[in-house]
Amino acid sequence: MTDIPSETAEHVPEVVVLRLPQYVRALGDLLRRGVTVVSSHQLGEHLQMTPAQIRKDLSYFGRFGKQGRGYPVNYLLDELRQVLGLERKWNSCLVGVGRLGRAIINYPGFTPEGFNIVAAFDSSPAEIGVSIGSLVIQPIAELEPTIRERDIRIGIVAVPASHAQEVIDQLVGFGVKAMLNYAPIGPQVPDGVRIRNVDPILALQSMTYYLKDN
Amino acid sequence: MTDIPSETAEHVPEVVVLRLPQYVRALGDLLRRGVTVVSSHQLGEHLQMTPAQIRKDLSYFGRFGKQGRGYPVNYLLDELRQVLGLERKWNSCLVGVGRLGRAIINYPGFTPEGFNIVAAFDSSPAEIGVSIGSLVIQPIAELEPTIRERDIRIGIVAVPASHAQEVIDQLVGFGVKAMLNYAPIGPQVPDGVRIRNVDPILALQSMTYYLKDN
């Protein structure tokens, strides 16, 4: 029991939450380079942000540094990892095991960061039962029980654009509240569900504008 | 000769340019569904933006619709594709052909959108000369002549984090002005060079914040 209100998702603007993983990464880099204390100025140079912005962002989560002394890197990193829920593992499932889905399964970055793809689904009968690494492709009909049994909290969507919204709706219906979408659409999700789009084509198309007159 | 100043990159805020590919995608979807005219209101629903924002964004590039009549989908799509330089093909090179780089080469989305990976480079002697699809992996020493000979305008970086900034600096030095970075770092580039980061881990880490108290 305490009079201090606990920090909850509602109090922090989403734009700040979106920046926190970049803080975590920058602090991890600094720690590996042996830096133990960092000023908001140094951190700002790393992240291309102003020191004032950094102090404001961090102030949502507590008082991490003493005025004029900088932030203790290790402590701040631990705290932010806790704020983001990165101290635990998160189970995810992949839906869509075509070329793109297979590339995602083979992406080396997920597991070391605590994101485990524990199940893979496809609608094509020819794919069901096929093994990819340690996963055996399951039919979509097994989505609901598998999500429940394996405590799957994140859905990774790699189906063709034409089926992506339908799959996302199914995942939402089965209680998945966080999704990583690789299909080239701008999907709709209800309030309380988060979705992030990984879309290299949009990224490329936003640069050719600057190339075309060169 | 004309008195009307030509539309140039400098006049348009980057945040507007970043949205244009989403307009292009939405208009393409509408066209495939047989829609020939779209209001800023409908387009706004599609893109989760206000009609006023859409009218303002598009006003940078000309007068596309008649007041109260909506935008002709086909015409607007063609114009925006031209604005973004999407009517031509763009050659790119991949640097870093580990697991991630191989996944990128196999990513099915680039070529149909006009982005061709025409060369692949790696620093590991064991990889040089190995074929992946139609590409033969080249040594980094061949980066400069290949960029020149193949008119490579985009660099795709998939080396380990520890080497990414160095590779990006090399590409900048050889005149590459647009980069897609898959390494988990926040790279620095000089003015006049654009870089976009594709980073599913950052995306996942920005969602677990909302999952952790559920």
Interface residues (C-beta under 8 A of the other chain):
Chain A: T8 A9 V17 L18 L20 P21 Q22 V24 R25 A26 D29 H46 L47 Q48 V83 L84 G85 L86 R88 W90 G98 R99 L100 R102 A103 I104 N106 Y107 P108 G109 F110 E113 F115 R153 I154 K177 A178 L180 P184 I185 G186 Q188 R194 R196 V198 P200 I201 L202 A203 L204 Q205 S206 M207 T208 Y209 Y210 L211 K212 D213 N214
Chain B: T8 A9 V17 L18 L20 P21 Q22 V24 R25 A26 D29 H46 L47 Q48 V83 L84 G85 L86 R88 W90 G98 R99 L100 R102 A103 I104 N106 Y107 P108 G109 F110 E113 F115 R153 I154 K177 A178 L180 P184 I185 G186 Q188 R194 R196 V198 P200 I201 L202 A203 L204 Q205 S206 M207 T208 Y209 Y210 L211 K212 D213 N214
